[in-house]
Amino acid sequence: MGEFLVIAIILGVYFLPTIIGSSKNNIGAIFALNLLLGWTFIGWVIAFVWALTKD
């Protein structure tokens, strides 16, 4: 049970830009960037900043 919680927290942090930007018009592009380049810190930061900007 503990391993599942750790994995859920890690995935939640990894997809935080997607979760935050879920109400934006270009959520698909944010999700794709987050999925494909989120493993690099720079890709994750770019997706996070993009999710926080206004449409």
N, C-alpha and C positions, 0 to 999 in steps of 0.2 A: 504493500500500500504506500509506503514511503517513497519508493522509486517512482511510482506514478505521479505523486505530488511534485517531486523534483522535476520530472519531465514536463509536467503541465506548466510549472513556473518558468522553466527555460523557454518553452514554446511561446508562452505569453509575452515574455520579454522580447524574444526574437521577432514576433509579429506585432509588437506594440505600434510601430508606424502604421500598419494596416488597420489595426483596431482604432487608432485615433483618427485616421483619415477616412473612416468608413462612410462618412456623410458627404464626402467630396465628389465632384463630378468625375474625376479621373482616378477612382479607386482601383480600377483594373491595372493601370500603369504603376501605381504605388505598390500594389500587391506583387506585380511581376518584378519590379526592382527589388523589393524586400525579399522575395523568394529566391531570386537568382543571385543577387549581390549582397544580401543582408549578412552573409557569413563573414564578409570583410567589414571591418569597422567603418570604413569610409562609406561603403554602400548603405549600411544601416543608418548612418548619420544623415546621408542625403535623403533617404526615404523618410526619416523622422522629420527633418526640416520641411520637406515637401508636404508632409501630412499636416504640419502646423501652419503653413501659409494659407492665406485667404485665396478663394477661387477668383 
